[in-house]
């Protein structure tokens, strides 16, 4: 599945627009990671536990969007966007969306 953030794919012809596709997930870290992150917040530095959580959330959300596109008969997604938001302390929602299309191979 070809996924791009642009509205067109250079060198490819879009034969059909299948419609909006999306994927999302809400992820959280355990209390131990929250304590470590709080301490890191005081002294500074990268919050590796949260970085891992968001990377995993992106992968899951994109995977769900791809499944949505496949179910509509698409072989590409254009105009992909990612958004995240804090749901509560230590938990984040990741949302990804785009337009499923059928491109000429």
N, C-alpha and C positions, 0 to 999 in steps of 0.2 A: 504494500500500500504506500503510494507516494503521498507525502504530507508536506505542504508548503504554507508559508505565511502570506504569500502573495495571492492576488486574485486570479492570476493566470500562471501557466507553466510554460516557460519558454521552450519552443520546439514541439509542444504537444497541443493537439486540438481537443478541446472540450466538446464532446458529442452530446452530452445530456447533463443537466443539473438534477441531482436526486433530492437535494434539500438539506436542511439543517441537521447536523449530527453533533452529539455532545457526549461527554463522559465526566464523571465527578467522583470524588471520594472525600471522606472526612477521616483524618488520621490524628492520633495522639501518641505521646510518649509516656512511659511509665514514671512513677513518682521519683525513682532514683535519677533518671535523666533530668527531671525538672529541678531537683536539688542541685545537680551538677551545673545546669544551665544558669540557675540563680547565682551560684558562686562565680561562674565565669562572667556573668553580667556585672559583677562588682569589680573584678580585676581586669576585664576586657579579654578579647580574643574571639575566635570563631566558635560558634555553638554547633559542634560537629553532630551531636545527636539530632538537633532540629534540622540541620542540613540533610542528613540521611533521611529523616522523616519526609521532608518536602521532595526530595529526589524520588523516593518510593511513591509518594502521592502522585507526582507527575506521570510516572510510568504507568500506574494503575489507571489514572484518568484517561491518558492517551490510548491505552489498550481498550478501554470501554468505548471510546469514541470510534476507534477503528472497527470494533465489532458492530457498532451501530451502522457505520458506513457500509460494511460488507453485507449486512442484512438488507440494505436498500439496493444492493447490486452495484455499488460504486467500486472503482479501483483507484481512486485518489481523493484527497481532501485539500481544498484550497481555502485560503483566508483563516488559517488556524490561529486561535488566540488562547492564551492561558491566563487564568486569574486565580488568585488565592486570597483568602480572608481568614481572620482569626475567628473561631467559633466560640472558644472559651480559653482560659489560660492553659497552654500546653496542647491545644488542639487546633487544627487548621483544615479548612475546606479547600480543595483544589478543583477547579472547573476548567474544562477545555472544550472549545467548540469550533466548528468550521462548517464549510459547505461541501457535502459529498457530491462528487462528480464522476462521470464516466469519461475517461480519456481514450483517445485512439492510441493503441500500443504501437 
